Amino acid sequence: MTYEIHPWELAWRELDVDELVRTESTFALSNGHIGMRGTLEEGEPRGLPGTYLNGFYEEHQLPYGEAGYGYPEAGQTVVNVTDGKVIRLLVEDEPLDMRYGRALEHHRVLDFRTGTLRRRTRWESPTGRRVVVSTERLVSFTRRSVAAIRYEVVPDDDLQLVVQSDLLANEPIEQRSDDPRVAAALSSPLVGEFAAAEGARAVLAHRTRHSGLRMAAAMDHDLEVPDGHRTSIRAADDLARFTAAVDVPKGGRLRLTKYLGYGWSAQRSVPALRAQVEAALTGARQTGWDGLLAEQRRYLDNFWEVADVDIDGDDELQQAIRFALFHVLQAGARGETRAIPSKGLTGPGYDGHAFWDTETFVLPVLTYTVPDATRDALRWRHSTVDKARERAEVLGQRGAAFPWRSINGAECSAYWPAGTAAFHVSGDVAHATAQYVAATGDTGFERECGTELLVETARLWGSLGHHDSDGGFRIDGVTGPDEYTAVVDNNVYTNLIAQQNLRDAAAAADRHPDVARGLGVTREESDGWLAAADHMVIPFDDELGVHQQSENFTRHGEWDFDATPQENYPLLLHYPYFDLYRKQVVKQADLVLAMHLRGDAFTSEQKVRNFAYYEARTVRDSSLSAGTQAVLAAEVGHLDLAYDYLAEAAFTDLHDLHDNVRNGLHIASLAGSWTAIVAGLGGMRDHRGRLTFAPRTPPALRRYAFRMCFRGTRLSVSVEPGQATYRVISGDALRVSHHGEEFVVEPGDPVTLPIPHRDPLPPPPQPKGRAPKRGGQVSG
């Protein structure tokens, strides 16, 4: 399948039923609280239906062939909640179903500026009756609990039309995969607790069987039709239905506006939830459809002013970058003390869990574009710090051990090398916390949440590590970002992220001594953090002149890439882990990621040598890798390669490079495409609040520009061959650096500076068949 190329929208013409499951992900709408997959309003045909509420899950037992101490006992799986998207249409007595009759025209558009999904279908029934159906759907950015649909039908002749607008719970979902990355199958997870209907409004309330969470969904309608119609409404446990039968003359129109309200709670009663969703509906109806559209447009106009990326020279990539930014915004805009799942709310992949993807890949985008969303995501982490302390205690450590994967903050990974040993997640939380505070100056957040996050994660490293006989501080027996090299000593990424964590915690304690005292921080403990940071062990292979991803990594055997068939990727599904663990094969950027986030810990020469060495061993069996490889490729001088990795990150979902977009989008990879532009080509770095740029232009682009905010100032950077221009969009003057030259950019006074020439380096090789791809498939 192919999408039409437009700079501000994703459009798909014609209808291929087999491709619906992919477009249901790409056309998904969300505001971070409510998520709706892009299924057709008629409900069928469909690929994988899905409506999700952030943080709403069901528990299930985790199976183990052999039990082990500290293994999590319960898993969590996102629930497909009550579906309010369904609006069925009968033309005379024939149901509109895209599998029957003929679709004379079918066009769907996801509009990045209006924040809506539009659709126009001209359909001919099996007996020759014709209608034009036009719909528009939104999930509101400004009203967290509200979604709405405008559904219009224009017949070609005098016809009786019947519309059925539903709230439908416990939709049957077909499970088509044994892939462990796919969600656990849940059968009828919702138990009905309340159903009511009156006039054009209905409410259903349900709870989950095991987690005990409670949700309510409500719908209300405005019907605009010619004279001569009949309506009815009814509600039962799993179905509420509003029905309208209308005689529509040729040239006439049936217009139905459906307003939806959603809410959930672990504590509130059914009456309270019912009151919440009905209030949301009343407010939405008062504002009206046109008002909701206007609010949505204003919100997005503000977002694009601070976040847009403009590319000259690759129209398809331009579309992909804005698609990526739009979905990253949708994933985090209104999460508000909930996690940002790895798939956002676009599908059930990975059971709806949040990983370290959020802090390391998604929050940097939001920090510099929608910082309030980053603050809220970090407040969710802070709300789970007690669970992280409990997890650390189970593992015999102090401080906070944040989970590898979770919905409610408790570890629920049955893969013990990650769920038990991937302590870098705590460092990732700390890194995102310090980055947010440095970029925003939000001292209120630092006092309320940030200092505790930094202190408790620092305590974990103080407990987990130890000083060896030479005085070095070692962190042994951990799993870094590369899951093909698990349970190792002194993973460089982990040690460097811990080093900065320890220093940031000590600095925060000094800035807020009263908060530190309340957390029991002593001068002795703070000095111990600094001593550990100063003596952190960073393995280096003197013979090869490169850093070791972990101790002795460069002494492991080489993987035979030439003898590995392409169909055997991802390797984790075709080879035993023990063989992967003992070879120099890298699933995803690990040491290369360390050179991005802690680039201040490496020399320029080390980055060049390290990048070439690990490029030849990284297979990218993870969608998290391409964006990071783009950043370092650009920094060390491989601009063509950086551009190729940028494209792979951006097209991960639009070209379904991993052949699994049916289960939801790869939000971190989409975020990685922004990072590849801003931090890669633009060379943006922010080490402890010092903003620097080192832009370069790849030969494939004539020009590119990006926007971001820093300390309340909105900044535009425009780059073309030979020069870059910095301009303040709004806010105060900024002190920044361009290729090492510090300057101040003032409002109303753009600064244009030359880009120093650099000779390109010979491109390093990748493992056989694993070069970056813009189309086709890269498994993972």
N, C-alpha and C positions, 0 to 999 in steps of 0.2 A: 504494500500500500504506500501511497505518497500523499503528502499534504501540499496544498497550494502554498506558494511562498509569498507572504505579505509581511511587512515590517512590524505590524502591530496586532496581528491576529494569527491564529492557527485555524486553517480552513480545510475541510474535506468534502469533496463532491462525490456523487454516486453513492451506492450502498453495497458493501461487501459484508454479508452477515458474519463470515468467518473472522473478520477483522474487528468486530464490535468489541471484543474483550480487550483489545489494545486501546482503542479510542475511549473506552470507558475510563481508562486511567488518565490518558492525556487530556481528555475533556472534563476531568473532575473539577468540581468547585469546592472551596473550603474557606473558612476564615480562621482556622486553627482550633476552633471549638466544634463546629459542625463540618462534616465532610460528606460530599455526595458524589459518587461515581457518575460518569457521564452516560448512564443508561438512557435509552429512549423513554419518553414519557409513557408510552403505551405499555411499558413493562416487559414486553416480549416483541421480537426476539432479544435475547440478552446473552452476555457472556458470563459475567460475574457481578451480580447485583451487590450494591454496598452503600449503606449510609452509616456513618460512624460519629460517635461523640468522643472527643478527646478524653482519655482516662477511663472510659467505661469499658469494663472487661469482665470476663468470666475466669474463674480459677479451675485448674485441673491438676491432677497428680502428674508428676514427672516420673516416667518409667526408667528404672535402672536395672541392667542385667546383674550388676553387683553394686551394692551400696558402698558408700564411703563417707567418712566423717566430713562434715561441712558441706555435703552436697545439698543444694536447694531441694525442698520437698514439693513445692507447688509451682506450677507454671501459670502464666496469665495470657489470655488470648483476647484480642479485640473482638467486640461483638457487632455483628450487623444488626443495627437497631431498626426501629420502625421506619419503614420506607414511606416517605411522603411525596415522592416524585411521581407516583403513578397517576396518570390521567388517561383512561381508556376512551376510545371513540368508536361508536357504531354508526355507520352510514346506512340509513334505513335499517336493515337487519344484519349488515355485514360488518364484522369487527375490522378496524384498520390494523392490519398486521403486515409488516414489511416483507414477510415471506410469501404473501399471497397477493394476487392482483399484480399491478405493475407500479413501480416507483418511477414516474415520468421525470421527476426531478427530486434530488435530495442533496441538501447542503447544510453543513453544520459549521459554526464559527465560534471559537473561543476568543473573545475580545479582551486584550490585555489592558485597554484603556477604560472600558466600561465595566469590566469585571463580570461579564455575563456570558452565558452559553446560548447562542441563538441557533435556530434550526428552521429550515423551510423545506417542506415536502409536498410535492404534487403527486397525488396517489390516485390510481384508478383501480376500483374494486374488481373482483372476478366477473361481475355482471356489467361492468362498464361505467359505473357511477364515479364521478371525479370530484375530489375536494383538494383544496390547498390548506395545509396545516402549517401555521407559523407559531413558534414558541420562543420564549426567552426565559432564562432561569438565572437566579442569583442567590448566593449565600452572602449575607450582608457583612461587610467589614465594620460598619458603624453600629450595628445592633447584633450583639454576639449570639443571641438565641434565635435569630430570624433568618428564614429563607423564603423565597417567593418564586412563583412561576406565572407567566402570562401565556395563555393557550388560546389561539384563535383559529377558527375554521371558516373558510369561505367555500361554499359549494358552487359547482358549475351549473346546477339546475335546482329546481325546487326539491328540497330533500328534508326528511326528518333526521335530525342528528341527536344522538344520545351520548352524553359524556358521563363517565363514572370516575370520580376523584376519590382516591383511597388513602387511608393510613393502613399499612400492611406490616404486621410483625411476623417474625419467624419464617421468613422466606426460605424455601429449600434452596440449598447451594450445593452444586455438584463439585466434588473434590476430584481433581484431575491429575494430581501429581504426588509422587512419593518423595519429592525433593524436601529435605529437612528445612529449607528456607521458606517453605510455603506454610501458611497458617494451619494450625490444628483444626480439624473438622469439628464443628459444634452443631449438634442437632437440637433444634428448638430450645435455644438457651434462655428465652424470655418467658416468664410466668406472668400471666395477666392478673392485674390487681384492681383495675378500674376501667370502665368504658362508659362514655356518655356522649349524647348527640342531641343537638337542638338547633333548629333553624338551618343555618349553613355551616355550623361549627361542630366539631367533634374533638374529643380528647381520649387518648388511650394511655394508661400507665402500666408499667411492667417492672419486674425485678428479675435479677439473675438468680439462678438456682443456688449457686454455691458462694459467689463473692458477696451476695446480698446487696448489690448496688441497685438503686431504683431510678427509673427514668420516666419521663412523660413526653408525649408528642401530641401536638394539637394542630388542627387545620381550620381555616375559615375561608370563605369564598365571596367574591363579587362576581355576579353574572350579568353580562350585558347582552341582551338578545332581543329579537323582534317580539311583537305580541304573540301569544299562543305558546306557552311552555308550562311544564310541570316539573316540580322538584321534590325530592325526598331525601332523608338522611337516616342512617341507622348505625349502630355501633355494637360490637361484641368484643370478646376477649382480644382477638388478634386482627380484627378488621373493623374499620369504620369507613363508610362509603356515602358520599354525597352524589346524587344522581340528578341530572337535568335532561329532560326530553324537550326538544325545541323543533318547531317547524320553521325552517330557514328558506326564504325564497332565493331564487337565482340572483346573485349580486349582493345578497345579504351577508350577515356575519354573526357568528357566535363567538363571544369573547368571555373567557373565564380567567379570573385572577385568583390564584390560590396562595394564601399566606400560611406559612408554617412556623411553629414555635417548638423549640426543643430545650429540655433541661434534664439534668441528672444530679444525684447526690448519694453519698454513702450514709447520710444521717437524716435528711429531711423526709417528712411524711408525704403521703400521696396528696392530701389536700394542699400542702405547701407547694409541691411541684406543679399541681394543676393550676394553682393561682399564678405561679411564675409564668408558665407557658401561655395562659390565657391573657395575662397582662402584656406579654410580648406581642401577641396577636393584635390586641386592641391598639397598642401603639403603632404597629406596622400598618394597620388599616387606616388609622388616623393620618399617618404620613402619606399613605397611598402608593401605588405602583410607581408613578412618576417621581414622587418624592424619594422613594428608595433608590431609584436609578440615579437621581441627582446626587444623593449622598454618596453612593458608590463611586460616581465619577469624580467628585471632589476629593474623596480619599485617595483615589489612584492618581489623580493629577499631582497631589502632594507627594506621593511616593515616587513617581517617575521624576519629579524635579530633583530629588536627592539621590536617586538610584539608577537612572538610565545609563545604558551603555550604547554608544552609537558607533557603528562600524561602516566603513566605506571600502568596498572591494569584495564583499562576500554576502550577498543578500540572504542566502539560506542560513548562514551563521548568525546574521543579525536577528532573524526570526527566532532562532534557537536560543540565543542569549536572553531575549526578552521573555520567551516562554519559560526559561529557567528561573529568571528573577520573579516572574509572576507566581510560579508555583512555590518558590522559597517563601515569598511573602504569605501566600495562602497557608503554608505549613505553620507559620509562627505568629501571624498578626494578632490573633485574639486567643492564644493558648492560655495565657493568664494563670500562672501557677500550675500549669500542666506541662508534661513533657512534650517535646517535638519528636514524634516517631520517625524512624528512618524512612518510612514511606509517606510521611505526612499523614493525611487522611484520605489518600487516593486509592488505597487497597489494603488487603489484609496481610500482605507479605511480612515475614518475620513476626507474625502474630501481633502486629501493631506495636512492637517494642521500640523504645528509645535506646540507642547505643551511645558510645563516645562520638559517633558521627556528629551529634548535635553540637557539642562544645567545640570540636576541632574543625569542623567544616562549615556548619550552618551558621553558628553564632557569629563568626567573623563577618559574614555578609550582613547580618542583621545589626551588628554593633555599629557598622559604618553607614547604615541606611535607615533602619528602624530600631534605634537603640532601646526603646521601651520594650520591644519584643524580647530582646536579649535579657534585659533586667527581669522580665517576668519568667523567662525560662530558667534563669539562675535562681530566682526565688523558689521555683519548683524544686531544684536540687537542694536548696537550703531547707525546704519543708521536709525533706526526706533524710536529713542528716542523722536523725536518731536511728533510722534503719541502717544507715551506713556505719554508724558506730557499733551497732549490734553485729553487723557482718564482720567488721574488723575483730571484734571480741571473739566471735566464733572461730576465726582464723588465727587467734592467739596474738593479735596485734592491738596497738592503741590507735586512737584517731578514727578516721572515717574511711572505709573502703567502699566506694560507690560501685554499684552493680555494673556488670558487663552488659546485661540487657534486662529491661524492666518496663513496667507501666506505672506501678504505684511506688517504686523506690526499693522494693525488695528484689534481691537477685533471683532470677528464674531461668538461668542458663544451665542446661544439663551437660554442656561441653566444659568439663572441669578445667582444662588448661586455660580457658578464657574466664569462665565464671569464678574460678578460684585464684588464678595467677596473673590476670591482666590488671595489675594494680595501676598501670599507667592511666586508667580511667579517672582515678582521683586526681592525678596530675593534670589531666585534660580539663577537669572541672576548675581546678585552681588557675590554670592558664587563661581560660575564658573569663574567669572572674577578674583577674588582674588586668587583662586586656580591656574589658568593658570599663573598668574604673579609670584606667589611663586615658581611654578614648573619650570619655564623657565627663570626667571629674565629678561623678556622682558620689559624693562623700556620704550622703544619707544612706544609700544602699550599702556602701562599704561598712558603715557602722552597724547597720541593721542586720546584714547578711554576709557581706563579703569577707569581713575579718574572720568570722567564725569558719567560713568555708576554707579560707587559707590556713588558719591555725589547725583545724582538725585534719586536713590533708597533710600538712607538714608533720604533724604528730605521727601519721602513718609511716612516713619515710623514716622518721627518727626511730621508730620501733622496728620497721622491716629491715633497715640497713644496719651495717656495723662497720667499725673501723678495723682494718686488718693489721697485721704485724708491721707493715710499712707505713701505717698511718692513713692509708687510702680508705675512703668510705665506699663500701660495696653494697649493691642491692642484688642479691642472688635469688635464683629460682623463680623468675617472673616470665611472663609472656608479653612481648611488645606488640606493636601494631601488626607485624608480620606473623600471621597464624600458622605459617609453614615452618616457623622456627620457634617452638614453644618451650617454656620452662627452662630458661637460660640464665646465665649469670651476666650481670652488668650490660643489659641492653642499652645501647647508647641513647636511644630516644627516651626510654624510661628514666635513665639517670639524668639526662639534661633537663627534662621537664620537671623532675623532682628537685633538681638543683635550683631552678628558678622559683619553684614553689616554696622551698625553704627560705630563700631570700625575700620573696614577696611577703611571706607570713611574718618574718621578723620586722620588715619595714612597716607593715600594717599595724603590728603591735606597738611600734614606736609612735606611729601617727595617732593611734587611739588607745592610749594606756589604760583608760578606764574600762574600755571594752575588753582589752587583754586581761586585765585583772579579773573581770567577771568570768572569763574563760579559764582562769587559773594559770595563765602564762607567767612564768617567772623569768628573770634575767638569765638565769642559768640555762633554762630551756631554750630561750631565744638565741643565746650564744652558741648552744649546741647545734641548733639548726644552721647557723652561719658557718660553724666549723665543718659540719658535714658537707655543706655546699662547696666550701673552699677546697675540700679534699676528695671530691667526687671522682670515682674511677671512670675514666673514659677510654675504653680499649682502642689501641691503635696498632696496626701491623707495620712495623718499621721497614720490613723487607719489601712489602708491596707499596708502601707509602699511602695507605688508605686506612680509614677508621674501620674497625670491625663492628658489624651490626650488633654483635654481642660477643662476649669473650670466646675466642677460638673459632669464630664463624668462618674466617678466611682459611682455616685449616680443614674444614669439612670437604668431603668429596664433591665433585661437580655433578650436577644433574645432566643427564644425556638428552639435551633438547632435540638433537637431530633425530633421535629414535622415538620421540614422543609424537604420536599422531595428533593432529589438530582436534579431532573429535574426542580426545582424552582430556581436554580442558573443560571445566576446571579440574585441576589435578586431584582435589580433595574428594571427588566423586569416583575416581578411577585408580587411585594408588593408596596404599596404607600410610597413615600419618607417620608411623615410625620412620618410614623411608624418606618422607619429606623433611622430617625434623633433622635428619643427619646429613642433609645435602645442602649445597649452596643454591637454593631455589627460593625466591622471594615472592610471596603471594601479592603483596602490595607495598607501596612506598613505606619504608620504615626509617632507615638511616636518612634517606632523602627527605622524609617529612621532618626529621630532626633538623636538617639543614635549612628548612624553611622557617619553622617556628623558633628555632634557636640558632638562627644564622649568625648571631654575634659570637657564637662559640667555635666558629670555624674560620680558617683563612680562605682567601679566594682560591689559592692553589689547591687546598684540600678539597674544596667544593668541586673543582673541575675533575680531580682524580677520583673522588668518591662517586660522583655522578656517573662517570664512565664505567666504573667497576660494577656498580649495582644496576645500571641500565641493562647490562648484559645478562643479568640474573633475575630480573623482575618480570613475572609473567602476567601480572594484572588480572588475576582471578578474582579481583574485587573491583567494584565500580568506584571505590574511594581513591584509586591510585592516579588516574590520568591527570586530574587537576593539579595534584602536587608535583608530578613529573614535569608538567608544563611550566610550573613556577621555577624549578631549578634549571630546567633546560634553557629557559630564557636568561636566567641570571648568569649562567656560565658561558653563554654565547651561542647556543644552538637554537636560533630563532625559528627556523623551519620546523624543527622537531617540536618546539614549544607550541607552535601554531597547530601542528597535527594533534598533539595531546589536548589542546584547548578544544579542538573540534570533536575529539572522542568524548570528552566530558560533556560537551554541550548536546551531542546527538545520542547520548546513551539511551534515552527513552524515545525520542522521535524516530530513530532508526532501529530501535529495539535491539541494540548491540549485544545484550546479554540474554536475549530470547526469554525474558520473564517479565516484561512490562505489564502483562495481564494481572500480576499481583500487586501492582502499584508502582509509582515512580521512584526513582533513586534520588531523593532530595539532596543528599550530600554531594552526589556527582553534579547535579544541577547547580548547587552552590559552588562546586569546584570550578565550573566554567567562569563564574564571576571572578573567583580567585585567580584563575589562569590569566584573565585580562588585567585585573587591577594589580595583583601582586607579581604576576609573571611578566607580561609585556610591559606593564606600567612600573614594575619594580617597587611597588609600595611596601614599606616595612614600618612597623610601629613597635619598636623595642622600648618598653617602659615609658610610653608617652612621647617619644621623639619620632615625628612623622617624616619619613624620607621617601624619595622617589628616584628611580633610575630607569626611565622609560626607553624602550627600543621599539622599532617598527619592523615586523616581519615582512619579507618581500611580497607576500600574498595580499597585504592590505595597503591601501593608499593612505588611510587615516583611521584613527579610532579615538574615541573620547569616552571618559567615564566620570561619574559623579559620586560623591561620598560626603559624609559629614564627620566633623571632628571637633570636639569641644563646643558643639552648638553651631559651628560655622559650616555652611554648605559650600563645597569646593568642586570645581570642574577642572579636569585635566584633559587637554586635547593634544594628541600626538600625531605627528606626520614625519616623514623622513627628514631628519636633520634638525628638528626642533620640537619643543613642547611648550604649550601655553597654559598657565595656571590662572584661574579666575575665581574670585569669591562670588557665589550666587547670592548668598545672604549671610548675615552674621558679621563677626568681627574679623580683623586681620589675623592671618596665620603665619607663624614661622615654620618653614619647612626646608627641606634640603633636596637639591636636584643634582644627581651624580656627584655628591659630596660637597656641593656649594650651597651654603645656607643663605636664605633670603626671606623676605617678608612679602606676602601678597596681600595687598590692601583692597578693600571694597571699591569697585569702580576703577581699578587700576591693574588690569591683567599684566602678567609678567611672562615674556617669551624668552626662552633660553635655548642655546644650541645643545644638541646631543653629541657627545664626543664619539668619534669614529672608533670602531673596534672590528678587527678582522675576524671573520667567522672561523670557528673551529671545525675540524672534520667531525661529522656526526658519529656518535658511538653506535655500535650494533645492539640490537635487541635479541632475545632468544628467538630461535627459528620460528617464523610464523606469528610472532607476537609484536610486530610493529604496530604503532597506533593506527586505528581504523576509524574512518568516518562513516562507513556503511558496512554491511555484512554482519558478522557475528563475532564477538569476543565473549566467551562464556564467563559467568561469574555471578 
